[in-house]
């Protein structure tokens, strides 16, 4: 892998991981469109590690409060807002964790196709439009209920399907549950932390067993740095953008990309 490819992959991962446009779709489509080789498991872990670091740095005060409150839960202090939020995050993460364990092999072997990605890009876009129309957007982050949290957690499990998008599915669910856009995005990011961390840890274990090609070390470092920087900027952009804008920008992008992918697939591209 060249340094240029590492930078491009890092930028794509950082840009798409947190926006509701599906990072998995872009990382699958990039080598398909460009004719590049699959970067491999080690590099995939690297760029996801970069965005995970960005997520923890951006919300460092939030994570500190949530983790601190978790120790209080052990001592029976469960009534503080941070303790309640920490418990909700744990419970809401379970559906995606179970889905990952049960269906990861099926997804990896059967669903990572341009046709499915194109279809899901458009399908989630239409759901997002419906959420914008039907959601009342009155609830703040402190007003999330257990029903909201579990429903959003189930939506996150659906993001296992390439093209759906973790942030796209959870933000859409949050809007359906009448959360404000910024609150839906923030809770989406809270849920993504444990899931991304678990995925990175699992894949890192697989890498340690198989070993890493020394020639990949420089691209891996470049990928981590690039995805981390761009990921941080993407989070900052989305959190500010959703305070005053709707999600139609991402809807239009998803539909256009989905159409391009489907047309390319049906025309026999590559």
C-alpha positions as a Python dict, from the first residue, in 0.01 Angstrom:
ca = {
    (1, 'X'): (0, 0, 0),
    (2, 'X'): (130, 343, -95),
    (3, 'X'): (132, 644, 136),
    (4, 'X'): (-115, 814, -100),
    (5, 'X'): (-360, 526, -65),
    (6, 'X'): (-317, 530, 314),
    (7, 'X'): (-400, 901, 322),
    (8, 'X'): (-706, 857, 98),
    (9, 'X'): (-836, 568, 309),
    (10, 'X'): (-772, 765, 628),
    (11, 'X'): (-954, 1070, 497),
    (12, 'X'): (-1250, 863, 380),
    (13, 'X'): (-1274, 678, 711),
    (14, 'X'): (-1243, 995, 916),
    (15, 'X'): (-1494, 1183, 701),
    (16, 'X'): (-1759, 911, 684),
    (17, 'X'): (-1739, 732, 1019),
    (18, 'X'): (-1937, 996, 1204),
    (19, 'X'): (-2148, 1151, 929),
    (20, 'X'): (-2472, 964, 847),
    (21, 'X'): (-2343, 842, 510),
    (22, 'X'): (-2189, 501, 597),
    (23, 'X'): (-1814, 456, 635),
    (24, 'X'): (-1841, 85, 552),
    (25, 'X'): (-2004, 165, 220),
    (26, 'X'): (-1729, 409, 127),
    (27, 'X'): (-1446, 177, 236),
    (28, 'X'): (-1596, -106, 29),
    (29, 'X'): (-1670, 112, -272),
    (30, 'X'): (-1333, 292, -278),
    (31, 'X'): (-1122, -4, -394),
    (32, 'X'): (-1409, -114, -622),
    (33, 'X'): (-1414, 221, -803),
    (34, 'X'): (-1038, 281, -793),
    (35, 'X'): (-926, -72, -873),
    (36, 'X'): (-712, -87, -558),
    (37, 'X'): (-635, -398, -357),
    (38, 'X'): (-812, -457, -28),
    (39, 'X'): (-597, -282, 237),
    (40, 'X'): (-626, -576, 474),
    (41, 'X'): (-734, -625, 833),
    (42, 'X'): (-436, -450, 996),
    (43, 'X'): (-493, -126, 809),
    (44, 'X'): (-870, -145, 866),
    (45, 'X'): (-805, -164, 1239),
    (46, 'X'): (-562, 128, 1216),
    (47, 'X'): (-804, 372, 1056),
    (48, 'X'): (-1084, 269, 1293),
    (49, 'X'): (-846, 320, 1584),
    (50, 'X'): (-778, 670, 1454),
    (51, 'X'): (-1146, 763, 1456),
    (52, 'X'): (-1192, 600, 1796),
    (53, 'X'): (-916, 821, 1937),
    (54, 'X'): (-1084, 1124, 1778),
    (55, 'X'): (-1415, 1030, 1939),
    (56, 'X'): (-1261, 995, 2284),
    (57, 'X'): (-1068, 1321, 2252),
    (58, 'X'): (-1364, 1526, 2129),
    (59, 'X'): (-1599, 1402, 2403),
    (60, 'X'): (-1325, 1361, 2666),
    (61, 'X'): (-1519, 1555, 2933),
    (62, 'X'): (-1832, 1352, 2866),
    (63, 'X'): (-1646, 1021, 2878),
    (64, 'X'): (-1476, 1121, 3203),
    (65, 'X'): (-1811, 1201, 3362),
    (66, 'X'): (-1970, 880, 3234),
    (67, 'X'): (-1682, 659, 3345),
    (68, 'X'): (-1664, 827, 3686),
    (69, 'X'): (-2037, 780, 3735),
    (70, 'X'): (-1997, 413, 3643),
    (71, 'X'): (-1785, 359, 3953),
    (72, 'X'): (-2062, 523, 4152),
    (73, 'X'): (-2315, 277, 4009),
    (74, 'X'): (-2116, -8, 4162),
    (75, 'X'): (-2163, 161, 4500),
    (76, 'X'): (-2536, 201, 4441),
    (77, 'X'): (-2534, 563, 4323),
    (78, 'X'): (-2765, 527, 4024),
    (79, 'X'): (-2973, 843, 4038),
    (80, 'X'): (-2738, 1101, 3891),
    (81, 'X'): (-2794, 1200, 3524),
    (82, 'X'): (-2449, 1071, 3427),
    (83, 'X'): (-2509, 737, 3598),
    (84, 'X'): (-2842, 699, 3422),
    (85, 'X'): (-2680, 786, 3088),
    (86, 'X'): (-2398, 538, 3147),
    (87, 'X'): (-2646, 259, 3217),
    (88, 'X'): (-2847, 351, 2908),
    (89, 'X'): (-2535, 337, 2692),
    (90, 'X'): (-2448, -9, 2823),
    (91, 'X'): (-2798, -145, 2764),
    (92, 'X'): (-2837, 23, 2425),
    (93, 'X'): (-2506, -121, 2308),
    (94, 'X'): (-2614, -481, 2369),
    (95, 'X'): (-2826, -525, 2050),
    (96, 'X'): (-2538, -421, 1823),
    (97, 'X'): (-2296, -641, 2016),
    (98, 'X'): (-2522, -945, 1986),
    (99, 'X'): (-2587, -877, 1617),
    (100, 'X'): (-2214, -849, 1555),
    (101, 'X'): (-2141, -1183, 1718),
    (102, 'X'): (-2425, -1365, 1542),
    (103, 'X'): (-2416, -1213, 1195),
    (104, 'X'): (-2065, -1078, 1131),
    (105, 'X'): (-1965, -1369, 907),
    (106, 'X'): (-2286, -1344, 704),
    (107, 'X'): (-2238, -972, 655),
    (108, 'X'): (-1873, -1006, 559),
    (109, 'X'): (-1934, -1286, 309),
    (110, 'X'): (-2275, -1209, 163),
    (111, 'X'): (-2377, -846, 210),
    (112, 'X'): (-2071, -639, 117),
    (113, 'X'): (-2180, -603, -246),
    (114, 'X'): (-2230, -280, -444),
    (115, 'X'): (-2595, -368, -513),
    (116, 'X'): (-2684, -403, -144),
    (117, 'X'): (-2479, -96, -50),
    (118, 'X'): (-2648, 118, -317),
    (119, 'X'): (-2993, 1, -211),
    (120, 'X'): (-2930, 60, 160),
    (121, 'X'): (-2784, 405, 99),
    (122, 'X'): (-3112, 508, -61),
    (123, 'X'): (-3336, 319, 184),
    (124, 'X'): (-3184, 483, 492),
    (125, 'X'): (-3202, 822, 321),
    (126, 'X'): (-3578, 779, 278),
    (127, 'X'): (-3615, 677, 642),
    (128, 'X'): (-3419, 985, 745),
    (129, 'X'): (-3659, 1203, 545),
    (130, 'X'): (-3952, 1036, 721),
    (131, 'X'): (-3787, 1095, 1059),
    (132, 'X'): (-3742, 1464, 977),
    (133, 'X'): (-4111, 1493, 888),
    (134, 'X'): (-4256, 1286, 1170),
    (135, 'X'): (-4020, 1364, 1458),
    (136, 'X'): (-4111, 1655, 1685),
    (137, 'X'): (-3751, 1725, 1793),
    (138, 'X'): (-3845, 1843, 2143),
    (139, 'X'): (-3635, 1621, 2368),
    (140, 'X'): (-3291, 1715, 2494),
    (141, 'X'): (-3024, 1462, 2586),
    (142, 'X'): (-3134, 1465, 2951),
    (143, 'X'): (-3488, 1367, 2850),
    (144, 'X'): (-3398, 1040, 2677),
    (145, 'X'): (-3606, 753, 2814),
    (146, 'X'): (-3520, 386, 2841),
    (147, 'X'): (-3752, 317, 2549),
    (148, 'X'): (-3566, 574, 2339),
    (149, 'X'): (-3227, 430, 2433),
    (150, 'X'): (-3321, 69, 2359),
    (151, 'X'): (-3489, 166, 2031),
    (152, 'X'): (-3182, 358, 1919),
    (153, 'X'): (-2966, 64, 2026),
    (154, 'X'): (-3168, -171, 1807),
    (155, 'X'): (-3128, 75, 1519),
    (156, 'X'): (-2752, 68, 1572),
    (157, 'X'): (-2759, -311, 1530),
    (158, 'X'): (-2906, -259, 1182),
    (159, 'X'): (-2591, -65, 1089),
    (160, 'X'): (-2413, -398, 1057),
    (161, 'X'): (-2559, -402, 705),
    (162, 'X'): (-2318, -214, 472),
    (163, 'X'): (-2466, 111, 348),
    (164, 'X'): (-2692, 170, 648),
    (165, 'X'): (-2446, 377, 859),
    (166, 'X'): (-2414, 358, 1235),
    (167, 'X'): (-2465, 729, 1286),
    (168, 'X'): (-2731, 737, 1014),
    (169, 'X'): (-2941, 463, 1175),
    (170, 'X'): (-2907, 596, 1529),
    (171, 'X'): (-2970, 960, 1440),
    (172, 'X'): (-3272, 855, 1234),
    (173, 'X'): (-3407, 653, 1528),
    (174, 'X'): (-3339, 944, 1761),
    (175, 'X'): (-3544, 1176, 1542),
    (176, 'X'): (-3828, 924, 1532),
    (177, 'X'): (-3818, 928, 1914),
    (178, 'X'): (-3855, 1308, 1903),
    (179, 'X'): (-3499, 1396, 2005),
    (180, 'X'): (-3347, 1722, 1891),
    (181, 'X'): (-3099, 1669, 1608),
    (182, 'X'): (-2796, 1763, 1817),
    (183, 'X'): (-2911, 1538, 2104),
    (184, 'X'): (-2968, 1248, 1865),
    (185, 'X'): (-2617, 1294, 1724),
    (186, 'X'): (-2455, 1315, 2066),
    (187, 'X'): (-2627, 999, 2190),
    (188, 'X'): (-2529, 832, 1862),
    (189, 'X'): (-2166, 915, 1931),
    (190, 'X'): (-2194, 785, 2287),
    (191, 'X'): (-2317, 451, 2154),
    (192, 'X'): (-2051, 431, 1884),
    (193, 'X'): (-1763, 447, 2134),
    (194, 'X'): (-1807, 102, 2294),
    (195, 'X'): (-1895, -63, 1962),
    (196, 'X'): (-1595, 76, 1774),
    (197, 'X'): (-1368, -6, 2069),
    (198, 'X'): (-1496, -365, 2084),
    (199, 'X'): (-1454, -409, 1708),
    (200, 'X'): (-1099, -270, 1718),
    (201, 'X'): (-1008, -494, 2014),
    (202, 'X'): (-1143, -806, 1845),
    (203, 'X'): (-968, -739, 1516),
    (204, 'X'): (-648, -641, 1695),
    (205, 'X'): (-648, -981, 1866),
    (206, 'X'): (-681, -1148, 1526),
    (207, 'X'): (-391, -940, 1393),
    (208, 'X'): (-164, -1025, 1684),
    (209, 'X'): (-221, -1393, 1615),
    (210, 'X'): (-145, -1357, 1244),
    (211, 'X'): (129, -1094, 1261),
    (212, 'X'): (171, -767, 1072),
    (213, 'X'): (374, -710, 758),
    (214, 'X'): (656, -468, 856),
    (215, 'X'): (611, -288, 523),
    (216, 'X'): (266, -181, 638),
    (217, 'X'): (387, 3, 948),
    (218, 'X'): (430, 343, 781),
    (219, 'X'): (92, 329, 601),
    (220, 'X'): (-69, 217, 928),
    (221, 'X'): (75, 515, 1117),
    (222, 'X'): (-30, 751, 836),
    (223, 'X'): (-380, 598, 839),
    (224, 'X'): (-421, 641, 1214),
    (225, 'X'): (-311, 1004, 1208),
    (226, 'X'): (-514, 1096, 900),
    (227, 'X'): (-836, 925, 1010),
    (228, 'X'): (-798, 1069, 1359),
    (229, 'X'): (-758, 1429, 1245),
    (230, 'X'): (-1033, 1413, 983),
    (231, 'X'): (-1259, 1221, 1222),
    (232, 'X'): (-1223, 1490, 1488),
    (233, 'X'): (-1309, 1761, 1236),
    (234, 'X'): (-1610, 1560, 1114),
    (235, 'X'): (-1750, 1529, 1466),
    (236, 'X'): (-1702, 1900, 1526),
    (237, 'X'): (-1870, 1982, 1196),
    (238, 'X'): (-2173, 1758, 1252),
    (239, 'X'): (-2234, 1873, 1610),
    (240, 'X'): (-2232, 2236, 1504),
    (241, 'X'): (-2419, 2178, 1178),
    (242, 'X'): (-2714, 1998, 1338),
    (243, 'X'): (-2771, 2280, 1585),
    (244, 'X'): (-2910, 2496, 1303),
    (245, 'X'): (-2965, 2265, 1003),
    (246, 'X'): (-3169, 1959, 910),
    (247, 'X'): (-3021, 1637, 770),
    (248, 'X'): (-3132, 1680, 409),
    (249, 'X'): (-2777, 1747, 291),
    (250, 'X'): (-2688, 1391, 387),
    (251, 'X'): (-3013, 1257, 242),
    (252, 'X'): (-2932, 1406, -98),
    (253, 'X'): (-2575, 1275, -84),
    (254, 'X'): (-2688, 924, 8),
    (255, 'X'): (-2946, 910, -270),
    (256, 'X'): (-2706, 1040, -534),
    (257, 'X'): (-2430, 803, -427),
    (258, 'X'): (-2674, 513, -413),
    (259, 'X'): (-2792, 583, -767),
    (260, 'X'): (-2434, 607, -895),
    (261, 'X'): (-2344, 277, -730),
    (262, 'X'): (-2651, 94, -863),
    (263, 'X'): (-2605, 229, -1216),
    (264, 'X'): (-2236, 134, -1211),
    (265, 'X'): (-2319, -214, -1080),
    (266, 'X'): (-2597, -281, -1331),
    (267, 'X'): (-2384, -152, -1618),
    (268, 'X'): (-2119, -412, -1537),
    (269, 'X'): (-1857, -173, -1396),
    (270, 'X'): (-1548, -377, -1300),
}
